[in-house]
C-alpha cells in the first residue's frame, strides 16, 4: 500500500512539473515569437514597443474565442506514439525531455537573435525524446512528414500571398499622394497586426495544449486524449503574457534585416501571414508563425524588386529553419539520457 501511494505521488509530482514546463514553454513561445507580430509595426513607428506587445498579446488571446483545437490534436496524436511504453513515469519522462529540449533551443536562439520556430522546436523535442526513450518506431512518419513539408510550404505560401497582395495594393494606390497613403496604411497596419496575432495565438497556443493533454492521459488523469477547458484557457493566457513581455532581440532581424519595411509593406506582410496561419489552424496543420511572417516579408520585398531583399539574411534564417527539428531532437534526447543517468 505504501509503495502504491509513493508511486502515485511521484507520478503526479512529475505530471505537475511537466504542466508547469509546458506552460513555461508556451510563455517563451510568445516571448520568442512576439517579434513576428510586432516587428513591422514597431519599425514603422506605428506603435511604440510597449503598445505593440499589448496589442499583440490581446490578439493572441482572442484566438481562444474564435477557433477550434485541430492543431492540438495533431501535436498530441500525430507526431509520436508512446502508447507502447507501459510505465506512466516513462511516458511522462519522454514528454518532460521533449519540452525541456524545446525550451533550451528557444533560449539559445533568442540569445543569438535568430527567428526560429518554437513550433518545430516542440516537434523536434517530441521526436528526439521519443526515439531516446523507445526507439525510431515511436515516430509517426506520416504526420512528421506532413509537418516537415510545411517548413517549405508555409513560408512559400506567405511569400506568394504577400507578393500578390503587395502588387494589388501598389496598383490600387497608384496616383494617391504618398502622405495620405502612409497615414492610411498606419491604421491598416494596426488592424493587420491584430489579425496576425490572432493567427499566432490560435496556431501556437494549441501546440502546448496538445502536450498537456497528452501528459494528462499518460499520467492516468484522463482516460483518453481530451482537452480540458482549464488547459485551453491557461495556454492562451501563457502565450499572451509571453508576447506582452516581448522578444526584442528578434525584432531587429525581422523588421530591418530582411527588407526595408514601411507601413504599406507591414500591412501587406502581416495580412498575408495571418491568412496562412488561420487557414492552416483550421485544417489542423501546426505551422511556424516565424516561417510564415518571414516568408511574407520576403514576398513584399520581392514584389518591390528582388534587390530589396537581403538574401544573405534570408539564407541564414532558412538554414535555422531546417536545423531546428534535428538539433532540438538532439537536445531532447540528451535531456532524456541525462535524466535516466540520475535515476
Long-range contacts (C-beta under 8 A, 24 or more apart in sequence): 10-89, 11-88, 11-89, 11-92, 11-219, 11-220, 12-219, 14-89, 14-92, 14-93, 14-96, 14-219, 15-92, 15-215, 15-216, 15-219, 15-221, 17-96, 18-92, 18-95, 18-96, 18-99, 18-211, 18-212, 18-215, 19-212, 19-215, 21-96, 21-99, 21-100, 21-103, 22-99, 22-208, 22-211, 22-212, 22-215, 23-208, 23-212, 23-234, 23-235, 23-238, 24-103, 24-238, 25-99, 25-102, 25-103, 25-106, 25-118, 25-122, 25-208, 25-211, 26-204, 26-205, 26-208, 26-235, 26-238, 26-239, 26-242, 27-238, 27-239, 27-241, 27-242, 27-245, 28-103, 28-106, 28-107, 28-110, 28-118, 28-242, 29-106, 29-118, 29-119, 29-204, 29-207, 29-208, 29-239, 29-242, 30-57, 30-60, 30-204, 30-238, 30-239, 30-240, 30-241, 30-242, 30-243, 30-244, 30-245, 31-110, 31-242, 31-243, 31-245, 31-246, 31-247, 32-106, 32-109, 32-110, 32-118, 32-242, 32-247, 32-250, 33-118, 33-200, 33-204, 33-243, 33-247, 33-289, 33-290, 34-242, 34-243, 34-244, 34-245, 34-246, 34-247, 34-250, 34-251, 35-115, 35-246, 35-247, 35-248, 35-249, 35-250, 35-251, 35-253, 35-254, 35-255, 36-115, 36-196, 36-200, 36-250, 36-254, 36-273, 36-289, 36-290, 36-293, 37-193, 37-196, 37-197, 37-200, 37-243, 37-270, 37-289, 37-293, 38-193, 38-246, 38-251, 39-250, 39-251, 39-254, 39-255, 39-261, 39-293, 40-189, 40-193, 40-254, 40-255, 40-261, 40-265, 40-266, 40-269, 40-270, 40-297, 41-189, 41-190, 41-193, 41-266, 41-270, 42-251, 42-255, 43-251, 43-255, 43-256, 43-261, 43-266, 44-186, 44-189, 44-261, 44-262, 44-263, 44-266, 46-186, 46-189, 46-190, 46-263, 46-266, 47-190, 47-193, 49-246, 49-248, 49-251, 52-193, 53-243, 53-244, 53-245, 53-246, 54-244, 55-190, 55-193, 55-194, 55-197, 56-193, 56-194, 56-197, 56-200, 56-243, 56-244, 57-197, 57-240, 57-241, 57-243, 57-244, 58-194, 58-197, 58-240, 59-193, 59-194, 59-195, 59-196, 59-197, 59-198, 59-200, 59-201, 60-197, 60-198, 60-200, 60-201, 60-205, 60-236, 60-239, 60-240, 60-243, 61-201, 61-236, 61-237, 61-240, 62-194, 62-197, 62-198, 62-201, 63-198, 63-199, 63-200, 63-201, 63-202, 63-205, 63-236, 64-201, 64-205, 64-232, 64-233, 64-236, 66-198, 66-202, 67-202, 67-278, 67-281, 67-282, 68-282, 69-206, 69-209, 69-227, 69-232, 70-206, 70-281, 70-282, 70-283, 70-284, 71-202, 71-203, 71-206, 71-207, 71-210, 71-281, 71-284, 71-285, 71-286, 72-206, 72-207, 72-209, 72-210, 72-213, 72-227, 73-210, 73-225, 73-284, 74-143, 74-147, 74-210, 74-284, 74-285, 74-286, 75-122, 75-123, 75-126, 75-206, 75-207, 75-209, 75-210, 75-211, 75-214, 75-286, 76-209, 76-210, 76-211, 76-213, 76-214, 76-225, 77-210, 77-214, 77-225, 78-140, 78-143, 78-146, 78-147, 79-123, 79-126, 79-127, 79-139, 79-140, 79-143, 79-144, 79-147, 80-126, 80-127, 80-130, 80-138, 80-139, 80-140, 81-138, 81-140, 82-130, 82-133, 82-134, 82-138, 82-218, 84-134, 84-137, 84-138, 85-133, 85-134, 88-218, 88-219, 88-220, 90-133, 91-218, 91-219, 92-215, 92-218, 92-219, 93-133, 93-336, 93-339, 93-340, 94-129, 94-130, 94-132, 94-133, 94-134, 94-336, 95-126, 95-129, 95-211, 95-214, 95-215, 95-218, 96-129, 96-335, 96-339, 97-125, 97-128, 97-129, 97-132, 97-133, 97-332, 97-333, 97-335, 97-336, 97-339, 98-122, 98-125, 98-126, 98-128, 98-129, 98-130, 98-211, 98-332, 99-125, 99-211, 100-125, 100-331, 100-332, 100-335, 101-125, 101-128, 101-129, 101-328, 101-329, 101-330, 101-331, 101-332, 101-333, 101-334, 101-335, 102-328, 102-331, 102-332, 104-331, 104-335, 105-324, 105-327, 105-328, 105-331, 109-320, 110-247, 110-249, 110-250, 111-249, 113-249, 113-250, 113-252, 113-253, 114-250, 114-253, 114-316, 114-317, 114-320, 115-250, 115-253, 115-254, 115-290, 115-294, 115-317, 115-320, 116-290, 116-320, 116-321, 116-324, 117-151, 117-288, 117-289, 117-290, 117-291, 117-321, 117-324, 118-204, 118-207, 118-288, 118-290, 119-203, 119-204, 119-207, 119-286, 119-287, 119-288, 119-289, 120-147, 120-151, 120-288, 120-321, 120-324, 120-325, 120-328, 121-324, 121-325, 121-328, 122-207, 122-208, 122-211, 122-328, 123-147, 123-286, 123-325, 123-328, 124-324, 124-325, 124-326, 124-327, 124-328, 124-329, 124-331, 124-332, 125-328, 125-329, 125-331, 125-332, 126-332, 127-325, 127-329, 127-332, 128-328, 128-329, 128-330, 128-331, 128-332, 128-333, 128-336, 129-332, 129-333, 129-335, 129-336, 131-329, 131-333, 132-332, 132-333, 132-336, 132-337, 133-336, 146-285, 147-285, 147-286, 148-325, 150-280, 150-285, 150-287, 151-288, 151-291, 151-321, 151-322, 151-325, 154-276, 154-280, 154-287, 154-288, 154-291, 154-292, 154-295, 155-291, 155-292, 155-294, 155-295, 155-298, 155-321, 156-295, 157-276, 157-292, 157-295, 158-272, 158-273, 158-276, 158-291, 158-292, 158-293, 158-294, 158-295, 158-296, 158-299, 159-295, 159-296, 159-298, 159-299, 159-302, 160-299, 161-272, 161-273, 161-275, 161-276, 161-296, 161-299, 162-268, 162-269, 162-272, 162-273, 162-295, 162-296, 162-297, 162-298, 162-299, 162-300, 162-303, 163-299, 163-300, 163-302, 163-303, 165-268, 165-271, 165-272, 166-264, 166-265, 166-268, 166-299, 166-300, 166-303, 166-304, 167-303, 169-264, 169-267, 169-268, 170-264, 170-303, 170-304, 173-264, 181-264, 182-262, 182-263, 182-264, 185-262, 185-263, 185-264, 185-266, 185-267, 186-263, 188-263, 188-267, 189-263, 189-266, 189-267, 189-270, 192-266, 192-267, 192-270, 192-271, 192-274, 193-266, 193-270, 195-270, 195-271, 195-274, 196-270, 196-271, 196-273, 196-274, 196-277, 196-293, 197-243, 198-274, 198-278, 199-273, 199-274, 199-275, 199-276, 199-277, 199-278, 199-281, 199-289, 200-243, 200-277, 200-289, 201-236, 201-239, 201-240, 201-243, 202-277, 202-278, 202-281, 203-277, 203-280, 203-281, 203-286, 203-287, 203-289, 204-239, 204-289, 205-235, 205-236, 205-238, 205-239, 206-235, 206-281, 206-286, 207-286, 208-235, 208-238, 208-239, 209-235, 253-313, 253-317, 254-293, 254-294, 254-297, 257-310, 257-313, 258-294, 258-297, 258-298, 258-301, 258-309, 258-310, 258-313, 258-314, 258-317, 259-297, 259-298, 259-300, 259-301, 259-304, 259-308, 259-309, 259-310, 260-301, 260-308, 261-297, 261-300, 265-297, 265-300, 265-301, 265-304, 268-296, 268-300, 268-303, 269-293, 269-296, 269-297, 269-299, 269-300, 270-296, 272-296, 272-299, 288-321, 290-321, 291-321
